Amino acid sequence: FKVDKFDIAVTGKDLINTTDLGAIVDFTATDEIAVGVNGGYTLTGGAWYAGGSVEYTAEKFVLSADATYDSSNALEVNLGVESEALVNGALLYASYGVTDILTAKGAVTVGAEISF
């Protein structure tokens, strides 16, 4: 559901067995900036996570970043930039992602999708 500039989602998965509960709140701060927070908890086992995201939309590109910390002490980080406006007929993108920046280096992906 929506409240002014907020999008709010509450989820419940496998409520009989593991009881995964989650919530997401996205906020459109301006036409260019959107931010979000999310979290979840599993009643069976007590696993949890909390995270946040931000997206900046410029005239020629979109920047995005998100991070999630969980009960296993892992910090997942993702960063990205993409553009359909820099080269006519092409989507250019670059991203960095790592499942746990505290213990791993992660990977950079760069690419182009060209339409003919």
C-alpha positions as CSV (number, residue, x, y, z in Angstrom):
1,F,0.0,0.0,0.0
2,K,1.0,3.6,-0.4
3,V,1.1,6.5,2.1
4,D,1.9,9.8,0.3
5,K,5.4,9.2,-1.1
6,F,5.9,5.9,0.7
7,D,5.4,2.4,-0.7
8,I,5.0,-0.1,2.1
9,A,5.0,-3.9,1.8
10,V,4.7,-6.5,4.6
11,T,5.2,-10.1,3.7
12,G,4.8,-13.5,5.3
13,K,6.2,-16.6,3.7
14,D,5.7,-20.2,4.7
15,L,3.7,-19.2,7.7
16,I,3.1,-22.8,8.8
17,N,6.7,-24.1,8.7
18,T,9.4,-21.4,8.9
19,T,7.4,-18.3,9.3
20,D,9.4,-15.8,7.3
21,L,8.3,-12.3,8.0
22,G,9.5,-9.2,6.2
23,A,8.8,-5.5,5.6
24,I,9.9,-3.0,2.9
25,V,9.4,0.7,2.9
26,D,10.4,2.7,-0.2
27,F,10.4,6.5,-0.2
28,T,10.5,8.7,-3.3
29,A,12.4,11.7,-1.8
30,T,12.5,13.7,-5.0
31,D,12.0,13.0,-8.7
32,E,15.7,11.9,-8.8
33,I,16.2,10.2,-5.5
34,A,14.5,7.1,-4.1
35,V,15.5,5.4,-0.8
36,G,14.3,2.2,0.9
37,V,14.7,0.2,4.0
38,N,13.9,-3.5,4.5
39,G,14.1,-6.1,7.1
40,G,13.0,-9.6,8.0
41,Y,12.9,-12.2,10.7
42,T,12.4,-16.0,10.7
43,L,10.5,-17.1,13.8
44,T,11.8,-20.6,13.4
45,G,15.6,-20.3,14.0
46,G,15.7,-16.6,14.6
47,A,17.5,-15.5,11.4
48,W,17.1,-11.8,10.6
49,Y,18.3,-9.2,8.1
50,A,18.1,-5.4,7.7
51,G,19.1,-3.4,4.7
52,G,18.7,-0.2,2.8
53,S,18.9,1.1,-0.8
54,V,19.2,4.3,-2.7
55,E,18.7,5.1,-6.3
56,Y,19.6,8.4,-8.1
57,T,18.1,9.0,-11.6
58,A,19.9,11.6,-13.6
59,E,19.1,12.7,-17.2
60,K,21.6,10.2,-18.8
61,F,22.2,7.5,-16.2
62,V,20.9,5.8,-13.1
63,L,23.1,5.1,-10.0
64,S,22.0,2.5,-7.4
65,A,23.4,1.1,-4.2
66,D,22.1,-1.3,-1.6
67,A,23.4,-3.1,1.4
68,T,22.0,-5.8,3.7
69,Y,23.4,-7.0,7.0
70,D,22.1,-10.3,8.5
71,S,22.3,-12.5,11.6
72,S,25.2,-14.5,10.2
73,N,27.2,-11.2,10.4
74,A,27.4,-11.0,6.6
75,L,27.2,-7.5,4.9
76,E,26.1,-7.8,1.3
77,V,26.8,-4.7,-0.9
78,N,25.7,-4.0,-4.5
79,L,26.5,-0.8,-6.5
80,G,25.6,-0.1,-10.1
81,V,25.3,2.5,-12.8
82,E,23.5,2.1,-16.1
83,S,22.6,4.3,-19.1
84,E,20.5,4.0,-22.2
85,A,21.2,7.6,-23.1
86,L,25.0,7.8,-23.5
87,V,25.1,5.6,-26.7
88,N,22.0,5.6,-28.9
89,G,20.5,2.0,-29.1
90,A,22.7,0.6,-26.3
91,L,22.4,-0.1,-22.6
92,L,25.7,0.4,-20.9
93,Y,26.2,-0.8,-17.3
94,A,28.7,-1.4,-14.6
95,S,28.1,-3.0,-11.3
96,Y,29.9,-4.3,-8.2
97,G,28.5,-7.0,-6.0
98,V,29.7,-9.0,-3.0
99,T,27.7,-11.4,-0.7
100,D,29.9,-10.4,2.3
101,I,32.2,-7.4,1.9
102,L,33.6,-8.3,5.4
103,T,35.2,-11.5,4.1
104,A,35.2,-11.4,0.3
105,K,36.3,-9.0,-2.5
106,G,33.3,-9.3,-4.7
107,A,33.1,-8.9,-8.5
108,V,32.8,-6.1,-11.0
109,T,30.7,-6.6,-14.1
110,V,30.8,-4.2,-17.1
111,G,28.7,-4.7,-20.2
112,A,26.8,-3.3,-23.1
113,E,23.6,-4.5,-24.7
114,I,23.2,-3.2,-28.2
115,S,20.0,-3.1,-30.1
116,F,19.9,-3.2,-33.9
